[in-house]
Amino acid sequence: MRLLSKPISFIVNFLLGSAWAFMFIGAVTSFLALYSDNLFVAISYAFVGSLPGMAAIVLIEHIITNKEQLEELKKHTQLLEEINNK
């Protein structure tokens, strides 16, 4: 993972894996429950069943990106302060 802190990285990786599993399980169970009725309806409900997992994935990736951006801004601030002191 891209995060520097090991405990936070472990938690984020665990939550990201859980979100992927939740998306996959939601899609497969929705598809298999309605496959015998109609293929189009089964695919539509599989997509709808995967939406909560997709939303969780996007949210976690957004958190990771913001954390990386904060760390990069801290590095830039430190470098600018060093240049200003010279």
N, CA, C and O atoms as a GROMACS GRO file, in nm:
protein
  344
    1MET      N    1   0.085  -0.118   0.000
    1MET     CA    2   0.000   0.000   0.000
    1MET      C    3   0.089   0.123   0.000
    1MET      O    4   0.206   0.116   0.036
    2ARG      N    5   0.034   0.232  -0.040
    2ARG     CA    6   0.109   0.355  -0.056
    2ARG      C    7   0.124   0.434   0.073
    2ARG      O    8   0.203   0.529   0.078
    3LEU      N    9   0.051   0.398   0.177
    3LEU     CA   10   0.057   0.475   0.301
    3LEU      C   11   0.182   0.439   0.380
    3LEU      O   12   0.230   0.325   0.375
    4LEU      N   13   0.235   0.536   0.452
    4LEU     CA   14   0.360   0.515   0.527
    4LEU      C   15   0.337   0.444   0.660
    4LEU      O   16   0.420   0.363   0.700
    5SER      N   17   0.229   0.472   0.726
    5SER     CA   18   0.203   0.413   0.857
    5SER      C   19   0.156   0.268   0.841
    5SER      O   20   0.058   0.242   0.771
    6LYS      N   21   0.225   0.176   0.905
    6LYS     CA   22   0.193   0.034   0.892
    6LYS      C   23   0.054  -0.002   0.946
    6LYS      O   24  -0.020  -0.072   0.877
    7PRO      N   25   0.017   0.042   1.066
    7PRO     CA   26  -0.117   0.003   1.116
    7PRO      C   27  -0.230   0.059   1.030
    7PRO      O   28  -0.328  -0.010   1.003
    8ILE      N   29  -0.217   0.184   0.987
    8ILE     CA   30  -0.321   0.243   0.903
    8ILE      C   31  -0.324   0.173   0.768
    8ILE      O   32  -0.432   0.148   0.714
    9SER      N   33  -0.209   0.140   0.716
    9SER     CA   34  -0.202   0.069   0.588
    9SER      C   35  -0.270  -0.067   0.597
    9SER      O   36  -0.341  -0.107   0.505
   10PHE      N   37  -0.248  -0.137   0.708
   10PHE     CA   38  -0.311  -0.268   0.728
   10PHE      C   39  -0.463  -0.255   0.734
   10PHE      O   40  -0.535  -0.334   0.672
   11ILE      N   41  -0.511  -0.157   0.808
   11ILE     CA   42  -0.656  -0.138   0.822
   11ILE      C   43  -0.718  -0.100   0.688
   11ILE      O   44  -0.824  -0.151   0.652
   12VAL      N   45  -0.654  -0.010   0.615
   12VAL     CA   46  -0.708   0.034   0.486
   12VAL      C   47  -0.708  -0.082   0.386
   12VAL      O   48  -0.804  -0.099   0.312
   13ASN      N   49  -0.601  -0.162   0.385
   13ASN     CA   50  -0.598  -0.278   0.296
   13ASN      C   51  -0.706  -0.378   0.331
   13ASN      O   52  -0.769  -0.435   0.242
   14PHE      N   53  -0.728  -0.400   0.459
   14PHE     CA   54  -0.834  -0.492   0.502
   14PHE      C   55  -0.971  -0.441   0.459
   14PHE      O   56  -1.052  -0.518   0.407
   15LEU      N   57  -0.997  -0.313   0.481
   15LEU     CA   58  -1.126  -0.256   0.442
   15LEU      C   59  -1.145  -0.255   0.291
   15LEU      O   60  -1.256  -0.277   0.242
   16LEU      N   61  -1.038  -0.232   0.217
   16LEU     CA   62  -1.046  -0.233   0.072
   16LEU      C   63  -1.074  -0.374   0.021
   16LEU      O   64  -1.154  -0.392  -0.071
   17GLY      N   65  -1.011  -0.474   0.079
   17GLY     CA   66  -1.039  -0.612   0.042
   17GLY      C   67  -1.181  -0.653   0.078
   17GLY      O   68  -1.246  -0.725   0.002
   18SER      N   69  -1.228  -0.608   0.192
   18SER     CA   70  -1.366  -0.637   0.231
   18SER      C   71  -1.465  -0.571   0.136
   18SER      O   72  -1.568  -0.630   0.104
   19ALA      N   73  -1.436  -0.451   0.092
   19ALA     CA   74  -1.525  -0.382  -0.002
   19ALA      C   75  -1.530  -0.456  -0.135
   19ALA      O   76  -1.637  -0.468  -0.195
   20TRP      N   77  -1.414  -0.504  -0.182
   20TRP     CA   78  -1.413  -0.581  -0.308
   20TRP      C   79  -1.492  -0.710  -0.292
   20TRP      O   80  -1.568  -0.749  -0.382
   21ALA      N   81  -1.476  -0.778  -0.178
   21ALA     CA   82  -1.551  -0.901  -0.155
   21ALA      C   83  -1.701  -0.873  -0.146
   21ALA      O   84  -1.781  -0.949  -0.200
   22PHE      N   85  -1.738  -0.766  -0.080
   22PHE     CA   86  -1.878  -0.728  -0.068
   22PHE      C   87  -1.938  -0.699  -0.205
   22PHE      O   88  -2.052  -0.737  -0.233
   23MET      N   89  -1.862  -0.631  -0.291
   23MET     CA   90  -1.909  -0.602  -0.426
   23MET      C   91  -1.928  -0.731  -0.505
   23MET      O   92  -2.030  -0.750  -0.572
   24PHE      N   93  -1.830  -0.819  -0.498
   24PHE     CA   94  -1.836  -0.945  -0.572
   24PHE      C   95  -1.951  -1.033  -0.524
   24PHE      O   96  -2.026  -1.088  -0.605
   25ILE      N   97  -1.966  -1.046  -0.393
   25ILE     CA   98  -2.074  -1.129  -0.337
   25ILE      C   99  -2.211  -1.070  -0.372
   25ILE      O  100  -2.304  -1.144  -0.405
   26GLY      N  101  -2.223  -0.938  -0.364
   26GLY     CA  102  -2.350  -0.875  -0.400
   26GLY      C  103  -2.388  -0.898  -0.544
   26GLY      O  104  -2.504  -0.923  -0.575
   27ALA      N  105  -2.289  -0.890  -0.634
   27ALA     CA  106  -2.317  -0.911  -0.776
   27ALA      C  107  -2.351  -1.056  -0.805
   27ALA      O  108  -2.446  -1.083  -0.878
   28VAL      N  109  -2.275  -1.148  -0.750
   28VAL     CA  110  -2.296  -1.291  -0.780
   28VAL      C  111  -2.428  -1.341  -0.722
   28VAL      O  112  -2.502  -1.411  -0.789
   29THR      N  113  -2.456  -1.306  -0.598
   29THR     CA  114  -2.580  -1.355  -0.538
   29THR      C  115  -2.703  -1.296  -0.607
   29THR      O  116  -2.803  -1.366  -0.627
   30SER      N  117  -2.696  -1.168  -0.643
   30SER     CA  118  -2.809  -1.108  -0.716
   30SER      C  119  -2.827  -1.173  -0.852
   30SER      O  120  -2.940  -1.197  -0.895
   31PHE      N  121  -2.717  -1.202  -0.919
   31PHE     CA  122  -2.726  -1.264  -1.051
   31PHE      C  123  -2.781  -1.405  -1.043
   31PHE      O  124  -2.871  -1.442  -1.119
   32LEU      N  125  -2.727  -1.483  -0.951
   32LEU     CA  126  -2.771  -1.623  -0.941
   32LEU      C  127  -2.914  -1.637  -0.890
   32LEU      O  128  -2.982  -1.734  -0.924
   33ALA      N  129  -2.961  -1.542  -0.811
   33ALA     CA  130  -3.097  -1.549  -0.760
   33ALA      C  131  -3.201  -1.526  -0.870
   33ALA      O  132  -3.312  -1.578  -0.864
   34LEU      N  133  -3.164  -1.447  -0.971
   34LEU     CA  134  -3.260  -1.411  -1.076
   34LEU      C  135  -3.223  -1.465  -1.213
   34LEU      O  136  -3.289  -1.430  -1.311
   35TYR      N  137  -3.121  -1.548  -1.222
   35TYR     CA  138  -3.076  -1.600  -1.352
   35TYR      C  139  -3.183  -1.684  -1.420
   35TYR      O  140  -3.194  -1.682  -1.542
   36SER      N  141  -3.260  -1.759  -1.344
   36SER     CA  142  -3.359  -1.848  -1.404
   36SER      C  143  -3.477  -1.770  -1.464
   36SER      O  144  -3.544  -1.821  -1.554
   37ASP      N  145  -3.503  -1.649  -1.415
   37ASP     CA  146  -3.615  -1.571  -1.466
   37ASP      C  147  -3.583  -1.506  -1.601
   37ASP      O  148  -3.650  -1.534  -1.701
   38ASN      N  149  -3.483  -1.421  -1.603
   38ASN     CA  150  -3.451  -1.346  -1.723
   38ASN      C  151  -3.305  -1.302  -1.714
   38ASN      O  152  -3.261  -1.255  -1.609
   39LEU      N  153  -3.231  -1.318  -1.822
   39LEU     CA  154  -3.089  -1.284  -1.821
   39LEU      C  155  -3.067  -1.134  -1.805
   39LEU      O  156  -2.980  -1.092  -1.729
   40PHE      N  157  -3.145  -1.053  -1.875
   40PHE     CA  158  -3.130  -0.908  -1.865
   40PHE      C  159  -3.159  -0.858  -1.723
   40PHE      O  160  -3.087  -0.774  -1.670
   41VAL      N  161  -3.264  -0.908  -1.664
   41VAL     CA  162  -3.299  -0.869  -1.526
   41VAL      C  163  -3.190  -0.915  -1.430
   41VAL      O  164  -3.156  -0.842  -1.337
   42ALA      N  165  -3.136  -1.034  -1.452
   42ALA     CA  166  -3.030  -1.084  -1.364
   42ALA      C  167  -2.906  -0.997  -1.373
   42ALA      O  168  -2.843  -0.968  -1.270
   43ILE      N  169  -2.868  -0.956  -1.493
   43ILE     CA  170  -2.751  -0.869  -1.509
   43ILE      C  171  -2.777  -0.733  -1.446
   43ILE      O  172  -2.689  -0.676  -1.383
   44SER      N  173  -2.898  -0.680  -1.463
   44SER     CA  174  -2.932  -0.551  -1.405
   44SER      C  175  -2.925  -0.555  -1.252
   44SER      O  176  -2.869  -0.466  -1.189
   45TYR      N  177  -2.982  -0.659  -1.194
   45TYR     CA  178  -2.978  -0.670  -1.048
   45TYR      C  179  -2.838  -0.702  -0.996
   45TYR      O  180  -2.804  -0.666  -0.883
   46ALA      N  181  -2.757  -0.769  -1.077
   46ALA     CA  182  -2.618  -0.792  -1.037
   46ALA      C  183  -2.543  -0.659  -1.028
   46ALA      O  184  -2.463  -0.638  -0.937
   47PHE      N  185  -2.570  -0.572  -1.123
   47PHE     CA  186  -2.508  -0.439  -1.118
   47PHE      C  187  -2.556  -0.362  -0.995
   47PHE      O  188  -2.475  -0.301  -0.924
   48VAL      N  189  -2.685  -0.365  -0.968
   48VAL     CA  190  -2.740  -0.296  -0.853
   48VAL      C  191  -2.685  -0.357  -0.722
   48VAL      O  192  -2.659  -0.285  -0.626
   49GLY      N  193  -2.669  -0.488  -0.720
   49GLY     CA  194  -2.616  -0.555  -0.602
   49GLY      C  195  -2.470  -0.522  -0.575
   49GLY      O  196  -2.424  -0.530  -0.461
   50SER      N  197  -2.398  -0.484  -0.680
   50SER     CA  198  -2.257  -0.451  -0.662
   50SER      C  199  -2.233  -0.304  -0.629
   50SER      O  200  -2.122  -0.266  -0.593
   51LEU      N  201  -2.335  -0.221  -0.640
   51LEU     CA  202  -2.318  -0.077  -0.616
   51LEU      C  203  -2.269  -0.041  -0.475
   51LEU      O  204  -2.181   0.045  -0.464
   52PRO      N  205  -2.321  -0.101  -0.368
   52PRO     CA  206  -2.267  -0.064  -0.235
   52PRO      C  207  -2.117  -0.095  -0.221
   52PRO      O  208  -2.043  -0.017  -0.161
   53GLY      N  209  -2.074  -0.207  -0.276
   53GLY     CA  210  -1.932  -0.240  -0.271
   53GLY      C  211  -1.849  -0.144  -0.354
   53GLY      O  212  -1.739  -0.104  -0.313
   54MET      N  213  -1.901  -0.106  -0.470
   54MET     CA  214  -1.830  -0.008  -0.554
   54MET      C  215  -1.819   0.127  -0.485
   54MET      O  216  -1.715   0.193  -0.492
   55ALA      N  217  -1.926   0.168  -0.418
   55ALA     CA  218  -1.923   0.295  -0.345
   55ALA      C  219  -1.819   0.290  -0.233
   55ALA      O  220  -1.748   0.388  -0.210
   56ALA      N  221  -1.810   0.178  -0.164
   56ALA     CA  222  -1.711   0.164  -0.057
   56ALA      C  223  -1.569   0.169  -0.113
   56ALA      O  224  -1.480   0.229  -0.052
   57ILE      N  225  -1.547   0.106  -0.228
   57ILE     CA  226  -1.415   0.108  -0.291
   57ILE      C  227  -1.375   0.250  -0.328
   57ILE      O  228  -1.263   0.293  -0.302
   58VAL      N  229  -1.468   0.323  -0.390
   58VAL     CA  230  -1.439   0.461  -0.429
   58VAL      C  231  -1.410   0.547  -0.306
   58VAL      O  232  -1.319   0.629  -0.308
   59LEU      N  233  -1.487   0.528  -0.200
   59LEU     CA  234  -1.466   0.606  -0.078
   59LEU      C  235  -1.329   0.577  -0.016
   59LEU      O  236  -1.259   0.670   0.025
   60ILE      N  237  -1.291   0.452  -0.008
   60ILE     CA  238  -1.161   0.416   0.050
   60ILE      C  239  -1.047   0.467  -0.036
   60ILE      O  240  -0.947   0.517   0.016
   61GLU      N  241  -1.060   0.456  -0.168
   61GLU     CA  242  -0.956   0.508  -0.256
   61GLU      C  243  -0.945   0.660  -0.245
   61GLU      O  244  -0.836   0.716  -0.255
   62HIS      N  245  -1.058   0.727  -0.224
   62HIS     CA  246  -1.057   0.871  -0.204
   62HIS      C  247  -0.982   0.907  -0.076
   62HIS      O  248  -0.904   1.002  -0.073
   63ILE      N  249  -1.005   0.831   0.029
   63ILE     CA  250  -0.934   0.854   0.156
   63ILE      C  251  -0.784   0.834   0.138
   63ILE      O  252  -0.704   0.913   0.188
   64ILE      N  253  -0.745   0.730   0.066
   64ILE     CA  254  -0.603   0.703   0.042
   64ILE      C  255  -0.540   0.817  -0.037
   64ILE      O  256  -0.431   0.863  -0.004
   65THR      N  257  -0.609   0.863  -0.140
   65THR     CA  258  -0.556   0.971  -0.223
   65THR      C  259  -0.540   1.099  -0.143
   65THR      O  260  -0.440   1.169  -0.158
   66ASN      N  261  -0.638   1.132  -0.059
   66ASN     CA  262  -0.627   1.253   0.024
   66ASN      C  263  -0.513   1.242   0.124
   66ASN      O  264  -0.443   1.340   0.149
   67LYS      N  265  -0.493   1.124   0.182
   67LYS     CA  266  -0.383   1.103   0.276
   67LYS      C  267  -0.248   1.120   0.206
   67LYS      O  268  -0.156   1.181   0.260
   68GLU      N  269  -0.236   1.065   0.085
   68GLU     CA  270  -0.112   1.080   0.008
   68GLU      C  271  -0.087   1.226  -0.027
   68GLU      O  272   0.027   1.274  -0.020
   69GLN      N  273  -0.192   1.297  -0.064
   69GLN     CA  274  -0.179   1.437  -0.098
   69GLN      C  275  -0.133   1.518   0.023
   69GLN      O  276  -0.049   1.606   0.010
   70LEU      N  277  -0.187   1.489   0.140
   70LEU     CA  278  -0.146   1.557   0.262
   70LEU      C  279   0.002   1.533   0.292
   70LEU      O  280   0.074   1.627   0.327
   71GLU      N  281   0.047   1.409   0.278
   71GLU     CA  282   0.188   1.378   0.303
   71GLU      C  283   0.279   1.449   0.203
   71GLU      O  284   0.386   1.496   0.240
   72GLU      N  285   0.235   1.458   0.078
   72GLU     CA  286   0.315   1.527  -0.024
   72GLU      C  287   0.319   1.677   0.004
   72GLU      O  288   0.424   1.740  -0.014
   73LEU      N  289   0.208   1.734   0.046
   73LEU     CA  290   0.207   1.876   0.080
   73LEU      C  291   0.296   1.906   0.200
   73LEU      O  292   0.358   2.012   0.207
   74LYS      N  293   0.303   1.814   0.296
   74LYS     CA  294   0.393   1.832   0.410
   74LYS      C  295   0.539   1.834   0.364
   74LYS      O  296   0.618   1.914   0.413
   75LYS      N  297   0.574   1.746   0.269
   75LYS     CA  298   0.710   1.744   0.215
   75LYS      C  299   0.740   1.875   0.143
   75LYS      O  300   0.848   1.932   0.160
   76HIS      N  301   0.644   1.924   0.063
   76HIS     CA  302   0.665   2.048  -0.010
   76HIS      C  303   0.681   2.166   0.086
   76HIS      O  304   0.766   2.252   0.065
   77THR      N  305   0.601   2.168   0.192
   77THR     CA  306   0.610   2.275   0.290
   77THR      C  307   0.746   2.275   0.358
   77THR      O  308   0.806   2.380   0.380
   78GLN      N  309   0.795   2.156   0.393
   78GLN     CA  310   0.925   2.146   0.457
   78GLN      C  311   1.035   2.196   0.363
   78GLN      O  312   1.124   2.270   0.406
   79LEU      N  313   1.029   2.157   0.237
   79LEU     CA  314   1.130   2.205   0.141
   79LEU      C  315   1.122   2.356   0.120
   79LEU      O  316   1.225   2.422   0.109
   80LEU      N  317   1.001   2.410   0.113
   80LEU     CA  318   0.988   2.555   0.096
   80LEU      C  319   1.038   2.631   0.217
   80LEU      O  320   1.094   2.739   0.203
   81GLU      N  321   1.018   2.577   0.336
   81GLU     CA  322   1.070   2.641   0.456
   81GLU      C  323   1.223   2.638   0.458
   81GLU      O  324   1.286   2.735   0.499
   82GLU      N  325   1.281   2.528   0.414
   82GLU     CA  326   1.429   2.520   0.406
   82GLU      C  327   1.482   2.621   0.306
   82GLU      O  328   1.584   2.686   0.332
   83ILE      N  329   1.415   2.635   0.192
   83ILE     CA  330   1.460   2.732   0.091
   83ILE      C  331   1.442   2.874   0.144
   83ILE      O  332   1.527   2.959   0.121
   84ASN      N  333   1.334   2.900   0.214
   84ASN     CA  334   1.308   3.033   0.270
   84ASN      C  335   1.413   3.068   0.376
   84ASN      O  336   1.452   3.184   0.386
   85ASN      N  337   1.458   2.971   0.454
   85ASN     CA  338   1.557   2.998   0.558
   85ASN      C  339   1.694   3.028   0.500
   85ASN      O  340   1.774   3.096   0.565
   86LYS      N  341   1.723   2.981   0.382
   86LYS     CA  342   1.854   3.008   0.321
   86LYS      C  343   1.852   3.147   0.268
   86LYS      O  344   1.952   3.193   0.212
   0.00000   0.00000   0.00000
